[in-house]
Amino acid sequence: IDPRPGLTLVTGSPLSKTDIRSAILATPSLSLSAAIITLNTVRESDSPFAAQLSPPRFLADSCANVCEILEQVGCHRIVIMSTAGVGDSWGKLPLLSKVFMSWTNIKYALDDHELVDKEIRLTEMKWTLVRAVRLQFEEGKSAQTKSVRTLGSSGDGMSISDTVSTASVAGFLVKVAVEGLFSKTAVVVAN
C-alpha cells in the first residue's frame, strides 16, 4: 500500500501491544471511536490444504491485545470480521461446507475464530462479529459494493452457493462500526 493523504501506514504486528499502541497514536489529531479487525490466519498458500503458518491463537491473541489497548485509550467499540460456521452458525452451515471446513487446514482458522467468538463475549467492549459466508475476491475497478443480506447470528437461510464480495463486507463493517449496529451480537452476511 502506498501512502496517500488521509492514510497513515504503521508497520507492526497485532501480537504486539506496543505496535498496536503505536498505530493508534500515529494519528493524534483523530478521535478514535471504533476499530475494525479483518485478520485471518496465514497458510503457505491459498490452497485449503496448505500448511498453517500462524500460531494456534493468532486471531484470539491479536483480538485480546487490540481490546486491551482500545480500552486503555477509551475506545469501547470493535467490529470483528469472522466467518460463517463459527458459533451458533455451524448448525445452519451447508453439509458440504462443514465437510470442507472440517477436513482441510481451514479447520485451524475456524478453531481460532471460535476462540475469538467465545473470548470477545467476556469483554466489556461493544463488539460485533460479522460472519461472512464464502468471500468473493474482486480486484481494482471490478470491485463493487453490492447489497448485503443479514442472516442473523445463526445464518438462517444460508446455502452452498452464497457468497459475499470483499467490497460489500468492507462497506458493511464500516456501516456497523459507525452506526453502532448489531452491538454485542454476531451476524452472518451474504450478497
MDTraj code that builds the backbone (N, CA, C; nanometers):
import mdtraj as md
import numpy as np

residues = "ILE ASP PRO ARG PRO GLY LEU THR LEU VAL THR GLY SER PRO LEU SER LYS THR ASP ILE ARG SER ALA ILE LEU ALA THR PRO SER LEU SER LEU SER ALA ALA ILE ILE THR LEU ASN THR VAL ARG GLU SER ASP SER PRO PHE ALA ALA GLN LEU SER PRO PRO ARG PHE LEU ALA ASP SER CYS ALA ASN VAL CYS GLU ILE LEU GLU GLN VAL GLY CYS HIS ARG ILE VAL ILE MET SER THR ALA GLY VAL GLY ASP SER TRP GLY LYS LEU PRO LEU LEU SER LYS VAL PHE MET SER TRP THR ASN ILE LYS TYR ALA LEU ASP ASP HIS GLU LEU VAL ASP LYS GLU ILE ARG LEU THR GLU MET LYS TRP THR LEU VAL ARG ALA VAL ARG LEU GLN PHE GLU GLU GLY LYS SER ALA GLN THR LYS SER VAL ARG THR LEU GLY SER SER GLY ASP GLY MET SER ILE SER ASP THR VAL SER THR ALA SER VAL ALA GLY PHE LEU VAL LYS VAL ALA VAL GLU GLY LEU PHE SER LYS THR ALA VAL VAL VAL ALA ASN".split()
xyz = np.array([
    [0.0860, -0.1182, 0.0000],
    [0.0000, 0.0000, 0.0000],
    [0.0893, 0.1228, 0.0000],
    [0.0591, 0.2146, -0.0869],
    [0.1352, 0.3388, -0.0936],
    [0.0714, 0.4447, -0.0047],
    [0.1549, 0.5224, 0.0660],
    [0.0995, 0.6319, 0.1476],
    [0.0280, 0.7335, 0.0581],
    [-0.0765, 0.7922, 0.1105],
    [-0.1504, 0.8967, 0.0396],
    [-0.2238, 0.9805, 0.1423],
    [-0.2702, 1.0988, 0.1039],
    [-0.3417, 1.1836, 0.2003],
    [-0.4596, 1.1081, 0.2616],
    [-0.4710, 1.1174, 0.3931],
    [-0.5800, 1.0515, 0.4637],
    [-0.5492, 0.9089, 0.5061],
    [-0.4308, 0.8592, 0.4712],
    [-0.3915, 0.7230, 0.5068],
    [-0.2559, 0.7257, 0.5751],
    [-0.2513, 0.6772, 0.6966],
    [-0.1257, 0.6675, 0.7705],
    [-0.0897, 0.5206, 0.7824],
    [0.0294, 0.4843, 0.7377],
    [0.0751, 0.3459, 0.7444],
    [0.1628, 0.3262, 0.8673],
    [0.1360, 0.2189, 0.9401],
    [0.2165, 0.1831, 1.0560],
    [0.2493, 0.0351, 1.0439],
    [0.3761, 0.0013, 1.0472],
    [0.4183, -0.1373, 1.0380],
    [0.4247, -0.1967, 1.1774],
    [0.3729, -0.3169, 1.1913],
    [0.3763, -0.3820, 1.3212],
    [0.3019, -0.5130, 1.3186],
    [0.2844, -0.5696, 1.4344],
    [0.2162, -0.6978, 1.4496],
    [0.1000, -0.6818, 1.5469],
    [-0.0137, -0.7446, 1.5168],
    [-0.1255, -0.7394, 1.6119],
    [-0.0988, -0.8236, 1.7370],
    [0.0122, -0.8970, 1.7367],
    [0.0509, -0.9719, 1.8559],
    [0.1334, -0.8862, 1.9521],
    [0.1678, -0.7646, 1.9089],
    [0.2475, -0.6732, 1.9904],
    [0.1613, -0.5570, 2.0388],
    [0.1427, -0.5481, 2.1687],
    [0.0648, -0.4372, 2.2247],
    [0.1332, -0.3033, 2.1968],
    [0.2653, -0.3015, 2.1961],
    [0.3405, -0.1792, 2.1656],
    [0.3105, -0.1334, 2.0236],
    [0.3079, -0.2262, 1.9287],
    [0.2784, -0.1924, 1.7892],
    [0.1351, -0.1417, 1.7737],
    [0.0427, -0.2034, 1.8443],
    [-0.0975, -0.1604, 1.8379],
    [-0.1101, -0.0180, 1.8925],
    [-0.0478, 0.0068, 2.0058],
    [-0.0500, 0.1412, 2.0655],
    [0.0114, 0.2432, 1.9686],
    [0.1224, 0.2071, 1.9039],
    [0.1871, 0.2966, 1.8067],
    [0.0932, 0.3283, 1.6907],
    [0.0196, 0.2291, 1.6449],
    [-0.0745, 0.2510, 1.5346],
    [-0.1848, 0.3478, 1.5763],
    [-0.2353, 0.3303, 1.6967],
    [-0.3417, 0.4183, 1.7455],
    [-0.2910, 0.5607, 1.7648],
    [-0.1694, 0.5747, 1.8153],
    [-0.1138, 0.7070, 1.8422],
    [-0.0548, 0.7740, 1.7179],
    [-0.0524, 0.7047, 1.6049],
    [0.0057, 0.7599, 1.4822],
    [-0.0757, 0.8762, 1.4259],
    [-0.1999, 0.8881, 1.4668],
    [-0.2861, 0.9972, 1.4196],
    [-0.3468, 1.0678, 1.5409],
    [-0.2655, 1.1439, 1.6143],
    [-0.3134, 1.2049, 1.7389],
    [-0.4271, 1.3045, 1.7193],
    [-0.4419, 1.3579, 1.5997],
    [-0.5482, 1.4568, 1.5780],
    [-0.6855, 1.3915, 1.5607],
    [-0.6892, 1.2616, 1.5433],
    [-0.8164, 1.1924, 1.5255],
    [-0.8655, 1.1360, 1.6576],
    [-0.9956, 1.1397, 1.6755],
    [-1.0578, 1.0807, 1.7939],
    [-1.1061, 0.9410, 1.7564],
    [-1.0511, 0.8400, 1.8196],
    [-1.0838, 0.7014, 1.7887],
    [-1.2192, 0.6660, 1.8484],
    [-1.3127, 0.6259, 1.7620],
    [-1.4452, 0.5883, 1.8114],
    [-1.4753, 0.4406, 1.7920],
    [-1.4018, 0.3735, 1.7023],
    [-1.4254, 0.2313, 1.6769],
    [-1.3032, 0.1720, 1.6084],
    [-1.2912, 0.0405, 1.6192],
    [-1.1858, -0.0322, 1.5488],
    [-1.2501, -0.1474, 1.4727],
    [-1.1911, -0.1795, 1.3593],
    [-1.2373, -0.2916, 1.2773],
    [-1.1191, -0.3861, 1.2594],
    [-1.1401, -0.5137, 1.2917],
    [-1.0366, -0.6155, 1.2741],
    [-1.0780, -0.7078, 1.1603],
    [-0.9882, -0.7240, 1.0625],
    [-1.0159, -0.8122, 0.9490],
    [-0.9048, -0.9155, 0.9314],
    [-0.8471, -0.9604, 1.0398],
    [-0.7391, -1.0581, 1.0336],
    [-0.7909, -1.1976, 0.9986],
    [-0.7013, -1.2758, 0.9410],
    [-0.7248, -1.4183, 0.9265],
    [-0.5930, -1.4887, 0.9505],
    [-0.5974, -1.6169, 0.9648],
    [-0.4743, -1.6928, 0.9810],
    [-0.4022, -1.6995, 0.8474],
    [-0.2751, -1.7401, 0.8495],
    [-0.1940, -1.7452, 0.7282],
    [-0.1546, -1.8899, 0.7015],
    [-0.1722, -1.9322, 0.5752],
    [-0.1260, -2.0631, 0.5297],
    [-0.0147, -2.0417, 0.4276],
    [0.0577, -2.1468, 0.3942],
    [0.1674, -2.1374, 0.2966],
    [0.1203, -2.0876, 0.1610],
    [-0.0049, -2.1147, 0.1270],
    [-0.0633, -2.0675, 0.0017],
    [-0.2136, -2.0537, 0.0231],
    [-0.2842, -2.0142, -0.0815],
    [-0.4294, -2.0012, -0.0708],
    [-0.5006, -2.1360, -0.0728],
    [-0.4290, -2.2413, -0.1014],
    [-0.4898, -2.3746, -0.1033],
    [-0.5407, -2.4094, 0.0357],
    [-0.6622, -2.4619, 0.0461],
    [-0.7143, -2.5001, 0.1779],
    [-0.6360, -2.6158, 0.2416],
    [-0.5529, -2.6819, 0.1626],
    [-0.4731, -2.7937, 0.2130],
    [-0.3326, -2.7504, 0.2542],
    [-0.2989, -2.6249, 0.2297],
    [-0.1657, -2.5733, 0.2621],
    [-0.1452, -2.5694, 0.4128],
    [-0.0207, -2.5873, 0.4534],
    [0.0138, -2.5881, 0.5951],
    [-0.0116, -2.4525, 0.6597],
    [-0.0547, -2.4576, 0.7838],
    [-0.0809, -2.3380, 0.8633],
    [0.0520, -2.2750, 0.9058],
    [0.0653, -2.1432, 0.8892],
    [0.1851, -2.0715, 0.9311],
    [0.1639, -1.9898, 1.0584],
    [0.0411, -1.9484, 1.0822],
    [0.0107, -1.8668, 1.2009],
    [0.0160, -1.9514, 1.3267],
    [0.0520, -1.8889, 1.4398],
    [0.0439, -1.9630, 1.5658],
    [-0.1014, -1.9999, 1.5962],
    [-0.1249, -2.1017, 1.6777],
    [-0.2611, -2.1512, 1.7028],
    [-0.3610, -2.0465, 1.7516],
    [-0.3199, -1.9468, 1.8290],
    [-0.4121, -1.8465, 1.8818],
    [-0.3861, -1.7088, 1.8195],
    [-0.3442, -1.7051, 1.6961],
    [-0.3107, -1.5782, 1.6324],
    [-0.4273, -1.4791, 1.6388],
    [-0.5455, -1.5211, 1.5973],
    [-0.6613, -1.4310, 1.5956],
    [-0.7066, -1.3956, 1.7374],
    [-0.7170, -1.4960, 1.8225],
    [-0.7654, -1.4722, 1.9595],
    [-0.6706, -1.3814, 2.0365],
    [-0.5397, -1.4076, 2.0272],
    [-0.4442, -1.3239, 2.0999],
    [-0.4375, -1.1831, 2.0421],
    [-0.4443, -1.1714, 1.9092],
    [-0.4439, -1.0390, 1.8462],
    [-0.5654, -0.9580, 1.8902],
    [-0.6813, -1.0209, 1.8903],
    [-0.8046, -0.9524, 1.9308],
    [-0.7972, -0.9100, 2.0772],
    [-0.7461, -0.9978, 2.1630],
    [-0.7323, -0.9638, 2.3046],
    [-0.6391, -0.8442, 2.3224],
    [-0.5289, -0.8419, 2.2471],
    [-0.4350, -0.7292, 2.2549],
    [-0.5005, -0.5993, 2.2106],
    [-0.5711, -0.6042, 2.0995],
    [-0.6378, -0.4841, 2.0481],
    [-0.7405, -0.4343, 2.1493],
    [-0.8206, -0.5250, 2.2041],
    [-0.9220, -0.4839, 2.3026],
    [-0.8585, -0.4186, 2.4246],
    [-0.7497, -0.4751, 2.4731],
    [-0.6825, -0.4183, 2.5902],
    [-0.6347, -0.2760, 2.5629],
    [-0.5720, -0.2536, 2.4480],
    [-0.5204, -0.1207, 2.4147],
    [-0.6353, -0.0244, 2.3883],
    [-0.7392, -0.0691, 2.3191],
    [-0.8544, 0.0175, 2.2939],
    [-0.9167, 0.0640, 2.4251],
    [-0.9330, -0.0273, 2.5191],
    [-0.9910, 0.0117, 2.6478],
    [-0.9021, 0.1133, 2.7197],
    [-0.7700, 0.0981, 2.7074],
    [-0.6776, 0.1929, 2.7704],
    [-0.6909, 0.3338, 2.7131],
    [-0.7245, 0.3434, 2.5842],
    [-0.7377, 0.4760, 2.5220],
    [-0.8829, 0.5245, 2.5207],
    [-0.9723, 0.4483, 2.5830],
    [-1.1109, 0.4927, 2.5966],
    [-1.2021, 0.4598, 2.4802],
    [-1.1634, 0.3675, 2.3960],
    [-1.2492, 0.3255, 2.2848],
    [-1.3066, 0.1887, 2.3188],
    [-1.4391, 0.1757, 2.3119],
    [-1.5030, 0.0505, 2.3530],
    [-1.5839, -0.0143, 2.2412],
    [-1.5641, 0.0305, 2.1172],
    [-1.6395, -0.0249, 2.0035],
    [-1.5438, -0.0996, 1.9123],
    [-1.5743, -0.2274, 1.8862],
    [-1.4915, -0.3072, 1.7968],
    [-1.5805, -0.3950, 1.7092],
    [-1.5471, -0.4002, 1.5809],
    [-1.6176, -0.4838, 1.4843],
    [-1.5146, -0.5821, 1.4302],
    [-1.5480, -0.7105, 1.4371],
    [-1.4534, -0.8151, 1.4013],
    [-1.5068, -0.8984, 1.2871],
    [-1.4271, -0.9099, 1.1826],
    [-1.4614, -0.9962, 1.0698],
    [-1.4386, -1.1398, 1.1124],
    [-1.5406, -1.2214, 1.0987],
    [-1.5331, -1.3621, 1.1319],
    [-1.5781, -1.4422, 1.0097],
    [-1.6239, -1.5612, 1.0316],
    [-1.6645, -1.6445, 0.9191],
    [-1.7887, -1.7250, 0.9537],
    [-1.8720, -1.7484, 0.8534],
    [-1.9874, -1.8357, 0.8727],
    [-1.9358, -1.9738, 0.9119],
    [-2.0052, -2.0363, 1.0048],
    [-1.9630, -2.1660, 1.0558],
    [-1.9105, -2.1563, 1.1975],
    [-1.8882, -2.0351, 1.2449],
    [-1.8406, -2.0144, 1.3816],
    [-1.9620, -2.0026, 1.4738],
    [-1.9449, -2.0504, 1.5959],
    [-2.0508, -2.0368, 1.6965],
    [-2.1794, -2.1035, 1.6532],
    [-2.2907, -2.0355, 1.6800],
    [-2.4211, -2.0950, 1.6502],
    [-2.4524, -2.1020, 1.5005],
    [-2.3657, -2.0462, 1.4140],
    [-2.3905, -2.0567, 1.2694],
    [-2.3443, -2.1914, 1.2132],
    [-2.2700, -2.2715, 1.2922],
    [-2.2271, -2.4041, 1.2457],
    [-2.3480, -2.4909, 1.2109],
    [-2.4522, -2.4824, 1.2908],
    [-2.5704, -2.5654, 1.2697],
    [-2.6427, -2.5375, 1.1392],
    [-2.6335, -2.4166, 1.0872],
    [-2.7034, -2.3808, 0.9627],
    [-2.6105, -2.3866, 0.8410],
    [-2.4820, -2.4166, 0.8633],
    [-2.3868, -2.4253, 0.7530],
    [-2.4213, -2.5463, 0.6671],
    [-2.4216, -2.5322, 0.5337],
    [-2.4498, -2.6468, 0.4475],
    [-2.3520, -2.7622, 0.4738],
    [-2.3994, -2.8850, 0.4614],
    [-2.3215, -3.0046, 0.4929],
    [-2.1888, -3.0078, 0.4174],
    [-2.1896, -2.9750, 0.2904],
    [-2.0665, -2.9770, 0.2113],
    [-1.9644, -2.8770, 0.2660],
    [-2.0113, -2.7626, 0.3113],
    [-1.9219, -2.6637, 0.3717],
    [-1.8641, -2.7166, 0.5019],
    [-1.9456, -2.7847, 0.5810],
    [-1.8968, -2.8429, 0.7065],
    [-1.7855, -2.9446, 0.6803],
    [-1.8068, -3.0307, 0.5807],
    [-1.7067, -3.1323, 0.5464],
    [-1.5778, -3.0634, 0.5025],
    [-1.5908, -2.9663, 0.4131],
    [-1.4742, -2.8948, 0.3609],
    [-1.3960, -2.8260, 0.4729],
    [-1.4684, -2.7573, 0.5611],
    [-1.4027, -2.6827, 0.6682],
    [-1.3432, -2.7756, 0.7748],
    [-1.3999, -2.8909, 0.7930],
    [-1.3523, -2.9844, 0.8953],
    [-1.2337, -3.0687, 0.8485],
    [-1.2255, -3.0961, 0.7196],
    [-1.1257, -3.1906, 0.6689],
    [-1.0094, -3.1250, 0.5973],
    [-1.0056, -2.9926, 0.5947],
    [-0.8928, -2.9224, 0.5334],
    [-0.8247, -2.8385, 0.6410],
    [-0.7157, -2.7765, 0.6055],
    [-0.6443, -2.6930, 0.7024],
    [-0.7188, -2.5641, 0.7357],
    [-0.8314, -2.5426, 0.6743],
    [-0.9176, -2.4297, 0.7116],
    [-0.9678, -2.4492, 0.8548],
    [-0.9674, -2.5740, 0.9014],
    [-1.0150, -2.6027, 1.0374],
    [-0.9358, -2.5251, 1.1424],
    [-0.8081, -2.4955, 1.1156],
    [-0.7270, -2.4215, 1.2129],
    [-0.7747, -2.2767, 1.2252],
    [-0.8083, -2.2171, 1.1130],
    [-0.8638, -2.0814, 1.1171],
    [-0.9998, -2.0825, 1.1863],
    [-1.0806, -2.1828, 1.1572],
    [-1.2121, -2.1935, 1.2195],
    [-1.1990, -2.2064, 1.3714],
    [-1.1042, -2.2878, 1.4169],
    [-1.0810, -2.3024, 1.5612],
    [-1.0420, -2.1690, 1.6246],
    [-0.9564, -2.0933, 1.5566],
    [-0.9128, -1.9642, 1.6102],
    [-1.0276, -1.8637, 1.6113],
    [-1.1095, -1.8628, 1.5051],
    [-1.2277, -1.7757, 1.5035],
    [-1.3227, -1.8129, 1.6171],
    [-1.3338, -1.9421, 1.6474],
    [-1.4176, -1.9868, 1.7599],
    [-1.3685, -1.9270, 1.8912],
    [-1.2358, -1.9247, 1.9100],
    [-1.1786, -1.8658, 2.0314],
    [-1.2117, -1.7173, 2.0413],
    [-1.1994, -1.6454, 1.9290],
    [-1.2348, -1.5026, 1.9277],
    [-1.3812, -1.4868, 1.9670],
    [-1.4677, -1.5681, 1.9065],
    [-1.6114, -1.5615, 1.9319],
    [-1.6416, -1.5792, 2.0807],
    [-1.5769, -1.6759, 2.1440],
    [-1.6012, -1.7022, 2.2862],
    [-1.5411, -1.5931, 2.3746],
    [-1.4188, -1.5534, 2.3456],
    [-1.3476, -1.4603, 2.4333],
    [-1.3966, -1.3165, 2.4241],
    [-1.4409, -1.2728, 2.3056],
    [-1.4873, -1.1336, 2.2928],
    [-1.6123, -1.1117, 2.3777],
    [-1.6897, -1.2172, 2.3966],
    [-1.8125, -1.2085, 2.4763],
    [-1.7833, -1.1858, 2.6252],
    [-1.6603, -1.2121, 2.6665],
    [-1.6206, -1.1939, 2.8059],
    [-1.5683, -1.0537, 2.8345],
    [-1.5545, -0.9723, 2.7307],
    [-1.5007, -0.8371, 2.7474],
    [-1.6133, -0.7381, 2.7761],
    [-1.5736, -0.6166, 2.8102],
    [-1.6683, -0.5065, 2.8303],
    [-1.6882, -0.4272, 2.7008],
    [-1.6241, -0.4699, 2.5937],
    [-1.6322, -0.3983, 2.4658],
    [-1.7741, -0.4052, 2.4085],
    [-1.8074, -0.3073, 2.3263],
    [-1.9298, -0.3102, 2.2463],
    [-1.8882, -0.3731, 2.1129],
    [-1.8951, -0.5036, 2.1052],
    [-1.8416, -0.5792, 1.9933],
    [-1.9514, -0.6210, 1.8964],
    [-1.9100, -0.6458, 1.7726],
    [-1.9941, -0.7101, 1.6720],
    [-1.9061, -0.8083, 1.5977],
    [-1.9548, -0.9300, 1.5798],
    [-1.8869, -1.0309, 1.4995],
    [-1.9609, -1.0428, 1.3672],
    [-1.8941, -1.0088, 1.2577],
    [-1.9537, -1.0184, 1.1249],
    [-1.9037, -1.1477, 1.0623],
    [-1.9936, -1.2443, 1.0498],
    [-1.9607, -1.3775, 0.9977],
    [-1.9930, -1.3831, 0.8488],
    [-1.8896, -1.3688, 0.7683],
    [-1.9076, -1.3680, 0.6229],
    [-1.9199, -1.5103, 0.5694],
    [-2.0120, -1.5301, 0.4745],
    [-2.0151, -1.6558, 0.4005],
    [-1.8931, -1.6569, 0.3083],
    [-1.8839, -1.7479, 0.2157],
    [-1.7666, -1.7600, 0.1279],
    [-1.7345, -1.6258, 0.0611],
    [-1.6118, -1.5775, 0.0866],
    [-1.5703, -1.4482, 0.0311],
    [-1.5435, -1.4578, -0.1179],
    [-1.5885, -1.3571, -0.1903],
    [-1.5644, -1.3461, -0.3337],
    [-1.4686, -1.2293, -0.3524],
    [-1.3478, -1.2605, -0.3984],
    [-1.2448, -1.1582, -0.4132],
    [-1.2552, -1.0934, -0.5505],
    [-1.2622, -0.9607, -0.5500],
    [-1.2648, -0.8817, -0.6728],
    [-1.1533, -0.7803, -0.6623],
    [-1.0936, -0.7462, -0.7728],
    [-0.9828, -0.6512, -0.7685],
    [-1.0121, -0.5292, -0.8532],
    [-0.9468, -0.4190, -0.8137],
    [-0.9498, -0.2952, -0.8928],
    [-1.0889, -0.2430, -0.9168],
    [-1.1122, -0.2012, -1.0388],
    [-1.2384, -0.1372, -1.0742],
    [-1.3554, -0.2347, -1.0744],
    [-1.3266, -0.3658, -1.0820],
    [-1.4359, -0.4624, -1.0821],
    [-1.4960, -0.4798, -0.9424],
    [-1.4238, -0.4332, -0.8396],
    [-1.4739, -0.4462, -0.7031],
    [-1.5901, -0.3501, -0.6824],
    [-1.7059, -0.4060, -0.6585],
    [-1.8253, -0.3240, -0.6404],
    [-1.8918, -0.3606, -0.5080],
    [-1.9461, -0.2603, -0.4440],
    [-2.0220, -0.2857, -0.3228],
    [-2.1632, -0.3240, -0.3632],
    [-2.2025, -0.4437, -0.3252],
    [-2.3376, -0.4922, -0.3527],
    [-2.4135, -0.4908, -0.2210],
    [-2.5441, -0.5009, -0.2296],
    [-2.6213, -0.5024, -0.1061],
    [-2.5887, -0.6284, -0.0265],
    [-2.5971, -0.6153, 0.1049],
    [-2.5648, -0.7246, 0.1957],
    [-2.6932, -0.7712, 0.2638],
    [-2.7130, -0.9031, 0.2633],
    [-2.8240, -0.9630, 0.3374],
    [-2.7711, -1.0067, 0.4732],
    [-2.8466, -0.9808, 0.5772],
    [-2.8088, -1.0297, 0.7088],
    [-2.8955, -1.1513, 0.7397],
    [-2.8289, -1.2562, 0.7886],
    [-2.8963, -1.3841, 0.8111],
    [-2.8995, -1.4213, 0.9590],
    [-2.8961, -1.3191, 1.0448],
    [-2.8976, -1.3434, 1.1877],
    [-2.7675, -1.4053, 1.2358],
    [-2.7608, -1.4320, 1.3626],
    [-2.6417, -1.4887, 1.4231],
    [-2.6163, -1.6311, 1.3744],
    [-2.7218, -1.7070, 1.3541],
    [-2.7064, -1.8480, 1.3174],
    [-2.7012, -1.8719, 1.1669],
    [-2.7228, -1.7690, 1.0859],
    [-2.7145, -1.7851, 0.9412],
    [-2.8371, -1.8471, 0.8794],
    [-2.9540, -1.8122, 0.9301],
    [-3.0787, -1.8673, 0.8758],
    [-3.0865, -1.8458, 0.7249],
    [-3.1055, -1.9541, 0.6507],
    [-3.1204, -1.9451, 0.5065],
    [-2.9905, -1.9540, 0.4288],
    [-2.8781, -1.9822, 0.4946],
    [-2.7506, -1.9971, 0.4221],
    [-2.7612, -2.1111, 0.3225],
    [-2.6964, -2.0925, 0.2064],
    [-2.6898, -2.2011, 0.1089],
    [-2.5460, -2.2169, 0.0602],
    [-2.5181, -2.3286, -0.0017],
    [-2.3836, -2.3596, -0.0502],
    [-2.3386, -2.2605, -0.1571],
    [-2.4317, -2.1992, -0.2258],
    [-2.3967, -2.1061, -0.3335],
    [-2.3779, -1.9627, -0.2850],
    [-2.4055, -1.9353, -0.1589],
    [-2.3916, -1.7989, -0.1067],
    [-2.2470, -1.7514, -0.1107],
    [-2.2303, -1.6271, -0.1525],
    [-2.1006, -1.5597, -0.1482],
    [-2.1249, -1.4175, -0.0993],
    [-2.0156, -1.3504, -0.0660],
    [-2.0217, -1.2085, -0.0346],
    [-1.8912, -1.1471, -0.0843],
    [-1.9003, -1.0366, -0.1554],
    [-1.7801, -0.9727, -0.2093],
    [-1.7036, -0.9027, -0.0981],
    [-1.5733, -0.8959, -0.1144],
    [-1.4911, -0.8281, -0.0141],
    [-1.5298, -0.6808, -0.0030],
    [-1.5637, -0.6192, -0.1147],
    [-1.6051, -0.4784, -0.1118],
    [-1.7349, -0.4612, -0.0333],
    [-1.8278, -0.5557, -0.0494],
    [-1.9544, -0.5488, 0.0241],
    [-1.9316, -0.5639, 0.1739],
    [-1.8466, -0.6598, 0.2109],
    [-1.8174, -0.6799, 0.3532],
    [-1.7491, -0.5566, 0.4107],
    [-1.6545, -0.4994, 0.3369],
    [-1.5838, -0.3804, 0.3858],
    [-1.6832, -0.2673, 0.4137],
    [-1.7732, -0.2436, 0.3211],
    [-1.8738, -0.1396, 0.3416],
    [-1.9627, -0.1690, 0.4607],
    [-1.9996, -0.2953, 0.4765],
    [-2.0849, -0.3351, 0.5883],
    [-2.0126, -0.3184, 0.7213],
    [-1.8855, -0.3562, 0.7279],
    [-1.8072, -0.3405, 0.8511],
    [-1.8026, -0.1944, 0.8950],
    [-1.7794, -0.1050, 0.7999],
    [-1.7728, 0.0377, 0.8319],
    [-1.9094, 0.0878, 0.8790],
    [-2.0144, 0.0487, 0.8086],
    [-2.1501, 0.0904, 0.8473],
    [-2.1827, 0.0441, 0.9896],
    [-2.1511, -0.0811, 1.0196],
    [-2.1779, -0.1361, 1.1533],
    [-2.0997, -0.0586, 1.2591],
    [-1.9732, -0.0285, 1.2299],
    [-1.8896, 0.0447, 1.3261],
    [-1.9415, 0.1858, 1.3491],
    [-1.9732, 0.2555, 1.2412],
    [-2.0153, 0.3960, 1.2502],
    [-2.1528, 0.4095, 1.3143],
    [-2.2444, 0.3210, 1.2762],
    [-2.3825, 0.3332, 1.3235],
    [-2.4097, 0.2551, 1.4523],
    [-2.3116, 0.1793, 1.4998],
    [-2.3294, 0.1039, 1.6234],
    [-2.4273, -0.0115, 1.6108],
    [-2.4403, -0.0661, 1.4913],
    [-2.5365, -0.1735, 1.4674],
    [-2.4876, -0.3066, 1.5248],
    [-2.5812, -0.3950, 1.5558],
    [-2.5533, -0.5327, 1.5991],
    [-2.4579, -0.5377, 1.7196],
    [-2.4710, -0.4448, 1.8110],
    [-2.3830, -0.4410, 1.9271],
    [-2.4043, -0.5642, 2.0148],
    [-2.2938, -0.6242, 2.0554],
    [-2.2907, -0.7438, 2.1409],
    [-2.3648, -0.8615, 2.0780],
    [-2.3484, -0.8753, 1.9452],
    [-2.4078, -0.9891, 1.8757],
    [-2.3230, -1.0238, 1.7537],
    [-2.3529, -1.1389, 1.6976],
    [-2.2905, -1.1826, 1.5732],
    [-2.3960, -1.1782, 1.4634],
    [-2.3493, -1.1613, 1.3395],
    [-2.4417, -1.1597, 1.2264],
    [-2.3732, -1.2211, 1.1051],
    [-2.4425, -1.3141, 1.0404],
    [-2.3934, -1.3747, 0.9162],
    [-2.4362, -1.2857, 0.8014],
    [-2.3442, -1.2620, 0.7059],
    [-2.3752, -1.1750, 0.5910],
    [-2.3452, -1.2452, 0.4602],
    [-2.4281, -1.2140, 0.3593],
    [-2.4130, -1.2650, 0.2235],
    [-2.4626, -1.1583, 0.1279],
    [-2.4242, -1.1667, 0.0004],
    [-2.4807, -1.0763, -0.1004],
    [-2.6151, -1.1302, -0.1432],
])
top = md.Topology()
chain = top.add_chain()
for i, resn in enumerate(residues, 1):
    res = top.add_residue(resn, chain, resSeq=i)
    for name in ("N", "CA", "C"):
        top.add_atom(name, md.element.get_by_symbol(name[0]), res)
traj = md.Trajectory(xyz[None], top)
